[in-house]
Amino acid sequence: MSVGHVARVFEAAGIPTVVIAIATFAGRLAPMQIPRLLLTPFLMGRPLGAPHDGERQLDVLRLGLELLETAVAAPTVVHYPHSFRTLPT
């Protein structure tokens, strides 16, 4: 995954990063030692949640920003604390 390599380049340049990815990729991302990683339970291609679920997407982004501010050691891996849900039809 190139996202880990991009994060390392940014970090080396002094730009802090948070990678938000789906938990399915945890096994592939862990060896990359990404400094701050937020894993979510959502579907492939939707790491922030379902389309039109703005409340959930903002919650994921807020947690990512919180991780950026609070992580003290690298790598720090956080799992999104809420389960996957679909929107009512």
Phi and psi restraints in degrees (range 20) as a CNS / XPLOR table:
assign (resid 1 and name C) (resid 2 and name N)
       (resid 2 and name CA) (resid 2 and name C) 1.0 -74.3 20.0 2
assign (resid 2 and name N) (resid 2 and name CA)
       (resid 2 and name C) (resid 3 and name N) 1.0 -19.7 20.0 2
assign (resid 2 and name C) (resid 3 and name N)
       (resid 3 and name CA) (resid 3 and name C) 1.0 -59.8 20.0 2
assign (resid 3 and name N) (resid 3 and name CA)
       (resid 3 and name C) (resid 4 and name N) 1.0 -36.8 20.0 2
assign (resid 3 and name C) (resid 4 and name N)
       (resid 4 and name CA) (resid 4 and name C) 1.0 -65.6 20.0 2
assign (resid 4 and name N) (resid 4 and name CA)
       (resid 4 and name C) (resid 5 and name N) 1.0 -39.2 20.0 2
assign (resid 4 and name C) (resid 5 and name N)
       (resid 5 and name CA) (resid 5 and name C) 1.0 -68.3 20.0 2
assign (resid 5 and name N) (resid 5 and name CA)
       (resid 5 and name C) (resid 6 and name N) 1.0 -41.1 20.0 2
assign (resid 5 and name C) (resid 6 and name N)
       (resid 6 and name CA) (resid 6 and name C) 1.0 -63.1 20.0 2
assign (resid 6 and name N) (resid 6 and name CA)
       (resid 6 and name C) (resid 7 and name N) 1.0 -43.2 20.0 2
assign (resid 6 and name C) (resid 7 and name N)
       (resid 7 and name CA) (resid 7 and name C) 1.0 -60.2 20.0 2
assign (resid 7 and name N) (resid 7 and name CA)
       (resid 7 and name C) (resid 8 and name N) 1.0 -42.4 20.0 2
assign (resid 7 and name C) (resid 8 and name N)
       (resid 8 and name CA) (resid 8 and name C) 1.0 -64.0 20.0 2
assign (resid 8 and name N) (resid 8 and name CA)
       (resid 8 and name C) (resid 9 and name N) 1.0 -40.5 20.0 2
assign (resid 8 and name C) (resid 9 and name N)
       (resid 9 and name CA) (resid 9 and name C) 1.0 -64.0 20.0 2
assign (resid 9 and name N) (resid 9 and name CA)
       (resid 9 and name C) (resid 10 and name N) 1.0 -45.1 20.0 2
assign (resid 9 and name C) (resid 10 and name N)
       (resid 10 and name CA) (resid 10 and name C) 1.0 -61.2 20.0 2
assign (resid 10 and name N) (resid 10 and name CA)
       (resid 10 and name C) (resid 11 and name N) 1.0 -46.1 20.0 2
assign (resid 10 and name C) (resid 11 and name N)
       (resid 11 and name CA) (resid 11 and name C) 1.0 -60.8 20.0 2
assign (resid 11 and name N) (resid 11 and name CA)
       (resid 11 and name C) (resid 12 and name N) 1.0 -40.9 20.0 2
assign (resid 11 and name C) (resid 12 and name N)
       (resid 12 and name CA) (resid 12 and name C) 1.0 -63.3 20.0 2
assign (resid 12 and name N) (resid 12 and name CA)
       (resid 12 and name C) (resid 13 and name N) 1.0 -27.6 20.0 2
assign (resid 12 and name C) (resid 13 and name N)
       (resid 13 and name CA) (resid 13 and name C) 1.0 -87.5 20.0 2
assign (resid 13 and name N) (resid 13 and name CA)
       (resid 13 and name C) (resid 14 and name N) 1.0 3.0 20.0 2
assign (resid 13 and name C) (resid 14 and name N)
       (resid 14 and name CA) (resid 14 and name C) 1.0 88.1 20.0 2
assign (resid 14 and name N) (resid 14 and name CA)
       (resid 14 and name C) (resid 15 and name N) 1.0 12.7 20.0 2
assign (resid 14 and name C) (resid 15 and name N)
       (resid 15 and name CA) (resid 15 and name C) 1.0 -103.0 20.0 2
assign (resid 15 and name N) (resid 15 and name CA)
       (resid 15 and name C) (resid 16 and name N) 1.0 111.1 20.0 2
assign (resid 15 and name C) (resid 16 and name N)
       (resid 16 and name CA) (resid 16 and name C) 1.0 -66.0 20.0 2
assign (resid 16 and name N) (resid 16 and name CA)
       (resid 16 and name C) (resid 17 and name N) 1.0 146.4 20.0 2
assign (resid 16 and name C) (resid 17 and name N)
       (resid 17 and name CA) (resid 17 and name C) 1.0 -131.0 20.0 2
assign (resid 17 and name N) (resid 17 and name CA)
       (resid 17 and name C) (resid 18 and name N) 1.0 155.2 20.0 2
assign (resid 17 and name C) (resid 18 and name N)
       (resid 18 and name CA) (resid 18 and name C) 1.0 -131.8 20.0 2
assign (resid 18 and name N) (resid 18 and name CA)
       (resid 18 and name C) (resid 19 and name N) 1.0 124.1 20.0 2
assign (resid 18 and name C) (resid 19 and name N)
       (resid 19 and name CA) (resid 19 and name C) 1.0 -97.8 20.0 2
assign (resid 19 and name N) (resid 19 and name CA)
       (resid 19 and name C) (resid 20 and name N) 1.0 127.2 20.0 2
assign (resid 19 and name C) (resid 20 and name N)
       (resid 20 and name CA) (resid 20 and name C) 1.0 -109.2 20.0 2
assign (resid 20 and name N) (resid 20 and name CA)
       (resid 20 and name C) (resid 21 and name N) 1.0 119.6 20.0 2
assign (resid 20 and name C) (resid 21 and name N)
       (resid 21 and name CA) (resid 21 and name C) 1.0 -141.6 20.0 2
assign (resid 21 and name N) (resid 21 and name CA)
       (resid 21 and name C) (resid 22 and name N) 1.0 162.1 20.0 2
assign (resid 21 and name C) (resid 22 and name N)
       (resid 22 and name CA) (resid 22 and name C) 1.0 -78.0 20.0 2
assign (resid 22 and name N) (resid 22 and name CA)
       (resid 22 and name C) (resid 23 and name N) 1.0 147.4 20.0 2
assign (resid 22 and name C) (resid 23 and name N)
       (resid 23 and name CA) (resid 23 and name C) 1.0 -60.4 20.0 2
assign (resid 23 and name N) (resid 23 and name CA)
       (resid 23 and name C) (resid 24 and name N) 1.0 -23.1 20.0 2
assign (resid 23 and name C) (resid 24 and name N)
       (resid 24 and name CA) (resid 24 and name C) 1.0 -55.2 20.0 2
assign (resid 24 and name N) (resid 24 and name CA)
       (resid 24 and name C) (resid 25 and name N) 1.0 -30.7 20.0 2
assign (resid 24 and name C) (resid 25 and name N)
       (resid 25 and name CA) (resid 25 and name C) 1.0 -91.8 20.0 2
assign (resid 25 and name N) (resid 25 and name CA)
       (resid 25 and name C) (resid 26 and name N) 1.0 6.5 20.0 2
assign (resid 25 and name C) (resid 26 and name N)
       (resid 26 and name CA) (resid 26 and name C) 1.0 -54.7 20.0 2
assign (resid 26 and name N) (resid 26 and name CA)
       (resid 26 and name C) (resid 27 and name N) 1.0 -43.2 20.0 2
assign (resid 26 and name C) (resid 27 and name N)
       (resid 27 and name CA) (resid 27 and name C) 1.0 -63.5 20.0 2
assign (resid 27 and name N) (resid 27 and name CA)
       (resid 27 and name C) (resid 28 and name N) 1.0 -32.5 20.0 2
assign (resid 27 and name C) (resid 28 and name N)
       (resid 28 and name CA) (resid 28 and name C) 1.0 -83.1 20.0 2
assign (resid 28 and name N) (resid 28 and name CA)
       (resid 28 and name C) (resid 29 and name N) 1.0 -29.4 20.0 2
assign (resid 28 and name C) (resid 29 and name N)
       (resid 29 and name CA) (resid 29 and name C) 1.0 -82.9 20.0 2
assign (resid 29 and name N) (resid 29 and name CA)
       (resid 29 and name C) (resid 30 and name N) 1.0 -32.7 20.0 2
assign (resid 29 and name C) (resid 30 and name N)
       (resid 30 and name CA) (resid 30 and name C) 1.0 -54.9 20.0 2
assign (resid 30 and name N) (resid 30 and name CA)
       (resid 30 and name C) (resid 31 and name N) 1.0 -45.6 20.0 2
assign (resid 30 and name C) (resid 31 and name N)
       (resid 31 and name CA) (resid 31 and name C) 1.0 -65.1 20.0 2
assign (resid 31 and name N) (resid 31 and name CA)
       (resid 31 and name C) (resid 32 and name N) 1.0 -17.5 20.0 2
assign (resid 31 and name C) (resid 32 and name N)
       (resid 32 and name CA) (resid 32 and name C) 1.0 -76.2 20.0 2
assign (resid 32 and name N) (resid 32 and name CA)
       (resid 32 and name C) (resid 33 and name N) 1.0 -11.6 20.0 2
assign (resid 32 and name C) (resid 33 and name N)
       (resid 33 and name CA) (resid 33 and name C) 1.0 53.1 20.0 2
assign (resid 33 and name N) (resid 33 and name CA)
       (resid 33 and name C) (resid 34 and name N) 1.0 47.1 20.0 2
assign (resid 33 and name C) (resid 34 and name N)
       (resid 34 and name CA) (resid 34 and name C) 1.0 -64.2 20.0 2
assign (resid 34 and name N) (resid 34 and name CA)
       (resid 34 and name C) (resid 35 and name N) 1.0 130.0 20.0 2
assign (resid 34 and name C) (resid 35 and name N)
       (resid 35 and name CA) (resid 35 and name C) 1.0 -56.3 20.0 2
assign (resid 35 and name N) (resid 35 and name CA)
       (resid 35 and name C) (resid 36 and name N) 1.0 -43.7 20.0 2
assign (resid 35 and name C) (resid 36 and name N)
       (resid 36 and name CA) (resid 36 and name C) 1.0 -136.6 20.0 2
assign (resid 36 and name N) (resid 36 and name CA)
       (resid 36 and name C) (resid 37 and name N) 1.0 119.6 20.0 2
assign (resid 36 and name C) (resid 37 and name N)
       (resid 37 and name CA) (resid 37 and name C) 1.0 -131.1 20.0 2
assign (resid 37 and name N) (resid 37 and name CA)
       (resid 37 and name C) (resid 38 and name N) 1.0 126.2 20.0 2
assign (resid 37 and name C) (resid 38 and name N)
       (resid 38 and name CA) (resid 38 and name C) 1.0 -111.1 20.0 2
assign (resid 38 and name N) (resid 38 and name CA)
       (resid 38 and name C) (resid 39 and name N) 1.0 118.1 20.0 2
assign (resid 38 and name C) (resid 39 and name N)
       (resid 39 and name CA) (resid 39 and name C) 1.0 -102.7 20.0 2
assign (resid 39 and name N) (resid 39 and name CA)
       (resid 39 and name C) (resid 40 and name N) 1.0 132.4 20.0 2
assign (resid 39 and name C) (resid 40 and name N)
       (resid 40 and name CA) (resid 40 and name C) 1.0 -116.7 20.0 2
assign (resid 40 and name N) (resid 40 and name CA)
       (resid 40 and name C) (resid 41 and name N) 1.0 158.0 20.0 2
assign (resid 40 and name C) (resid 41 and name N)
       (resid 41 and name CA) (resid 41 and name C) 1.0 -90.1 20.0 2
assign (resid 41 and name N) (resid 41 and name CA)
       (resid 41 and name C) (resid 42 and name N) 1.0 16.1 20.0 2
assign (resid 41 and name C) (resid 42 and name N)
       (resid 42 and name CA) (resid 42 and name C) 1.0 -84.6 20.0 2
assign (resid 42 and name N) (resid 42 and name CA)
       (resid 42 and name C) (resid 43 and name N) 1.0 179.6 20.0 2
assign (resid 42 and name C) (resid 43 and name N)
       (resid 43 and name CA) (resid 43 and name C) 1.0 -76.4 20.0 2
assign (resid 43 and name N) (resid 43 and name CA)
       (resid 43 and name C) (resid 44 and name N) 1.0 158.6 20.0 2
assign (resid 43 and name C) (resid 44 and name N)
       (resid 44 and name CA) (resid 44 and name C) 1.0 -54.1 20.0 2
assign (resid 44 and name N) (resid 44 and name CA)
       (resid 44 and name C) (resid 45 and name N) 1.0 132.4 20.0 2
assign (resid 44 and name C) (resid 45 and name N)
       (resid 45 and name CA) (resid 45 and name C) 1.0 84.4 20.0 2
assign (resid 45 and name N) (resid 45 and name CA)
       (resid 45 and name C) (resid 46 and name N) 1.0 -0.3 20.0 2
assign (resid 45 and name C) (resid 46 and name N)
       (resid 46 and name CA) (resid 46 and name C) 1.0 -133.6 20.0 2
assign (resid 46 and name N) (resid 46 and name CA)
       (resid 46 and name C) (resid 47 and name N) 1.0 59.2 20.0 2
assign (resid 46 and name C) (resid 47 and name N)
       (resid 47 and name CA) (resid 47 and name C) 1.0 -64.4 20.0 2
assign (resid 47 and name N) (resid 47 and name CA)
       (resid 47 and name C) (resid 48 and name N) 1.0 -18.7 20.0 2
assign (resid 47 and name C) (resid 48 and name N)
       (resid 48 and name CA) (resid 48 and name C) 1.0 -94.7 20.0 2
assign (resid 48 and name N) (resid 48 and name CA)
       (resid 48 and name C) (resid 49 and name N) 1.0 -8.0 20.0 2
assign (resid 48 and name C) (resid 49 and name N)
       (resid 49 and name CA) (resid 49 and name C) 1.0 120.9 20.0 2
assign (resid 49 and name N) (resid 49 and name CA)
       (resid 49 and name C) (resid 50 and name N) 1.0 -173.6 20.0 2
assign (resid 49 and name C) (resid 50 and name N)
       (resid 50 and name CA) (resid 50 and name C) 1.0 -69.7 20.0 2
assign (resid 50 and name N) (resid 50 and name CA)
       (resid 50 and name C) (resid 51 and name N) 1.0 150.7 20.0 2
assign (resid 50 and name C) (resid 51 and name N)
       (resid 51 and name CA) (resid 51 and name C) 1.0 -57.9 20.0 2
assign (resid 51 and name N) (resid 51 and name CA)
       (resid 51 and name C) (resid 52 and name N) 1.0 143.9 20.0 2
assign (resid 51 and name C) (resid 52 and name N)
       (resid 52 and name CA) (resid 52 and name C) 1.0 69.9 20.0 2
assign (resid 52 and name N) (resid 52 and name CA)
       (resid 52 and name C) (resid 53 and name N) 1.0 9.8 20.0 2
assign (resid 52 and name C) (resid 53 and name N)
       (resid 53 and name CA) (resid 53 and name C) 1.0 -103.0 20.0 2
assign (resid 53 and name N) (resid 53 and name CA)
       (resid 53 and name C) (resid 54 and name N) 1.0 66.2 20.0 2
assign (resid 53 and name C) (resid 54 and name N)
       (resid 54 and name CA) (resid 54 and name C) 1.0 -58.4 20.0 2
assign (resid 54 and name N) (resid 54 and name CA)
       (resid 54 and name C) (resid 55 and name N) 1.0 -35.7 20.0 2
assign (resid 54 and name C) (resid 55 and name N)
       (resid 55 and name CA) (resid 55 and name C) 1.0 -61.7 20.0 2
assign (resid 55 and name N) (resid 55 and name CA)
       (resid 55 and name C) (resid 56 and name N) 1.0 -46.7 20.0 2
assign (resid 55 and name C) (resid 56 and name N)
       (resid 56 and name CA) (resid 56 and name C) 1.0 -68.0 20.0 2
assign (resid 56 and name N) (resid 56 and name CA)
       (resid 56 and name C) (resid 57 and name N) 1.0 -40.9 20.0 2
assign (resid 56 and name C) (resid 57 and name N)
       (resid 57 and name CA) (resid 57 and name C) 1.0 -62.4 20.0 2
assign (resid 57 and name N) (resid 57 and name CA)
       (resid 57 and name C) (resid 58 and name N) 1.0 -43.0 20.0 2
assign (resid 57 and name C) (resid 58 and name N)
       (resid 58 and name CA) (resid 58 and name C) 1.0 -63.9 20.0 2
assign (resid 58 and name N) (resid 58 and name CA)
       (resid 58 and name C) (resid 59 and name N) 1.0 -36.7 20.0 2
assign (resid 58 and name C) (resid 59 and name N)
       (resid 59 and name CA) (resid 59 and name C) 1.0 -62.8 20.0 2
assign (resid 59 and name N) (resid 59 and name CA)
       (resid 59 and name C) (resid 60 and name N) 1.0 -42.4 20.0 2
assign (resid 59 and name C) (resid 60 and name N)
       (resid 60 and name CA) (resid 60 and name C) 1.0 -63.3 20.0 2
assign (resid 60 and name N) (resid 60 and name CA)
       (resid 60 and name C) (resid 61 and name N) 1.0 -45.4 20.0 2
assign (resid 60 and name C) (resid 61 and name N)
       (resid 61 and name CA) (resid 61 and name C) 1.0 -63.3 20.0 2
assign (resid 61 and name N) (resid 61 and name CA)
       (resid 61 and name C) (resid 62 and name N) 1.0 -39.8 20.0 2
assign (resid 61 and name C) (resid 62 and name N)
       (resid 62 and name CA) (resid 62 and name C) 1.0 -62.6 20.0 2
assign (resid 62 and name N) (resid 62 and name CA)
       (resid 62 and name C) (resid 63 and name N) 1.0 -41.9 20.0 2
assign (resid 62 and name C) (resid 63 and name N)
       (resid 63 and name CA) (resid 63 and name C) 1.0 -65.0 20.0 2
assign (resid 63 and name N) (resid 63 and name CA)
       (resid 63 and name C) (resid 64 and name N) 1.0 -38.1 20.0 2
assign (resid 63 and name C) (resid 64 and name N)
       (resid 64 and name CA) (resid 64 and name C) 1.0 -62.9 20.0 2
assign (resid 64 and name N) (resid 64 and name CA)
       (resid 64 and name C) (resid 65 and name N) 1.0 -42.4 20.0 2
assign (resid 64 and name C) (resid 65 and name N)
       (resid 65 and name CA) (resid 65 and name C) 1.0 -66.9 20.0 2
assign (resid 65 and name N) (resid 65 and name CA)
       (resid 65 and name C) (resid 66 and name N) 1.0 -37.6 20.0 2
assign (resid 65 and name C) (resid 66 and name N)
       (resid 66 and name CA) (resid 66 and name C) 1.0 -62.5 20.0 2
assign (resid 66 and name N) (resid 66 and name CA)
       (resid 66 and name C) (resid 67 and name N) 1.0 -41.5 20.0 2
assign (resid 66 and name C) (resid 67 and name N)
       (resid 67 and name CA) (resid 67 and name C) 1.0 -61.3 20.0 2
assign (resid 67 and name N) (resid 67 and name CA)
       (resid 67 and name C) (resid 68 and name N) 1.0 -39.6 20.0 2
assign (resid 67 and name C) (resid 68 and name N)
       (resid 68 and name CA) (resid 68 and name C) 1.0 -60.3 20.0 2
assign (resid 68 and name N) (resid 68 and name CA)
       (resid 68 and name C) (resid 69 and name N) 1.0 -37.6 20.0 2
assign (resid 68 and name C) (resid 69 and name N)
       (resid 69 and name CA) (resid 69 and name C) 1.0 -82.0 20.0 2
assign (resid 69 and name N) (resid 69 and name CA)
       (resid 69 and name C) (resid 70 and name N) 1.0 -28.9 20.0 2
assign (resid 69 and name C) (resid 70 and name N)
       (resid 70 and name CA) (resid 70 and name C) 1.0 -106.8 20.0 2
assign (resid 70 and name N) (resid 70 and name CA)
       (resid 70 and name C) (resid 71 and name N) 1.0 -18.1 20.0 2
assign (resid 70 and name C) (resid 71 and name N)
       (resid 71 and name CA) (resid 71 and name C) 1.0 -64.3 20.0 2
assign (resid 71 and name N) (resid 71 and name CA)
       (resid 71 and name C) (resid 72 and name N) 1.0 130.2 20.0 2
assign (resid 71 and name C) (resid 72 and name N)
       (resid 72 and name CA) (resid 72 and name C) 1.0 -112.6 20.0 2
assign (resid 72 and name N) (resid 72 and name CA)
       (resid 72 and name C) (resid 73 and name N) 1.0 -15.7 20.0 2
assign (resid 72 and name C) (resid 73 and name N)
       (resid 73 and name CA) (resid 73 and name C) 1.0 -135.8 20.0 2
assign (resid 73 and name N) (resid 73 and name CA)
       (resid 73 and name C) (resid 74 and name N) 1.0 148.4 20.0 2
assign (resid 73 and name C) (resid 74 and name N)
       (resid 74 and name CA) (resid 74 and name C) 1.0 -110.8 20.0 2
assign (resid 74 and name N) (resid 74 and name CA)
       (resid 74 and name C) (resid 75 and name N) 1.0 139.5 20.0 2
assign (resid 74 and name C) (resid 75 and name N)
       (resid 75 and name CA) (resid 75 and name C) 1.0 -83.8 20.0 2
assign (resid 75 and name N) (resid 75 and name CA)
       (resid 75 and name C) (resid 76 and name N) 1.0 146.1 20.0 2
assign (resid 75 and name C) (resid 76 and name N)
       (resid 76 and name CA) (resid 76 and name C) 1.0 -115.1 20.0 2
assign (resid 76 and name N) (resid 76 and name CA)
       (resid 76 and name C) (resid 77 and name N) 1.0 121.2 20.0 2
assign (resid 76 and name C) (resid 77 and name N)
       (resid 77 and name CA) (resid 77 and name C) 1.0 -115.3 20.0 2
assign (resid 77 and name N) (resid 77 and name CA)
       (resid 77 and name C) (resid 78 and name N) 1.0 126.0 20.0 2
assign (resid 77 and name C) (resid 78 and name N)
       (resid 78 and name CA) (resid 78 and name C) 1.0 -121.9 20.0 2
assign (resid 78 and name N) (resid 78 and name CA)
       (resid 78 and name C) (resid 79 and name N) 1.0 138.1 20.0 2
assign (resid 78 and name C) (resid 79 and name N)
       (resid 79 and name CA) (resid 79 and name C) 1.0 -100.9 20.0 2
assign (resid 79 and name N) (resid 79 and name CA)
       (resid 79 and name C) (resid 80 and name N) 1.0 132.5 20.0 2
assign (resid 79 and name C) (resid 80 and name N)
       (resid 80 and name CA) (resid 80 and name C) 1.0 -58.5 20.0 2
assign (resid 80 and name N) (resid 80 and name CA)
       (resid 80 and name C) (resid 81 and name N) 1.0 127.2 20.0 2
assign (resid 80 and name C) (resid 81 and name N)
       (resid 81 and name CA) (resid 81 and name C) 1.0 -78.3 20.0 2
assign (resid 81 and name N) (resid 81 and name CA)
       (resid 81 and name C) (resid 82 and name N) 1.0 -5.4 20.0 2
assign (resid 81 and name C) (resid 82 and name N)
       (resid 82 and name CA) (resid 82 and name C) 1.0 -107.9 20.0 2
assign (resid 82 and name N) (resid 82 and name CA)
       (resid 82 and name C) (resid 83 and name N) 1.0 150.3 20.0 2
assign (resid 82 and name C) (resid 83 and name N)
       (resid 83 and name CA) (resid 83 and name C) 1.0 -81.7 20.0 2
assign (resid 83 and name N) (resid 83 and name CA)
       (resid 83 and name C) (resid 84 and name N) 1.0 165.7 20.0 2
assign (resid 83 and name C) (resid 84 and name N)
       (resid 84 and name CA) (resid 84 and name C) 1.0 -65.8 20.0 2
assign (resid 84 and name N) (resid 84 and name CA)
       (resid 84 and name C) (resid 85 and name N) 1.0 141.1 20.0 2
assign (resid 84 and name C) (resid 85 and name N)
       (resid 85 and name CA) (resid 85 and name C) 1.0 -146.0 20.0 2
assign (resid 85 and name N) (resid 85 and name CA)
       (resid 85 and name C) (resid 86 and name N) 1.0 152.7 20.0 2
assign (resid 85 and name C) (resid 86 and name N)
       (resid 86 and name CA) (resid 86 and name C) 1.0 -104.8 20.0 2
assign (resid 86 and name N) (resid 86 and name CA)
       (resid 86 and name C) (resid 87 and name N) 1.0 159.1 20.0 2
assign (resid 86 and name C) (resid 87 and name N)
       (resid 87 and name CA) (resid 87 and name C) 1.0 -76.0 20.0 2
assign (resid 87 and name N) (resid 87 and name CA)
       (resid 87 and name C) (resid 88 and name N) 1.0 146.3 20.0 2
assign (resid 87 and name C) (resid 88 and name N)
       (resid 88 and name CA) (resid 88 and name C) 1.0 -63.1 20.0 2
assign (resid 88 and name N) (resid 88 and name CA)
       (resid 88 and name C) (resid 89 and name N) 1.0 146.8 20.0 2
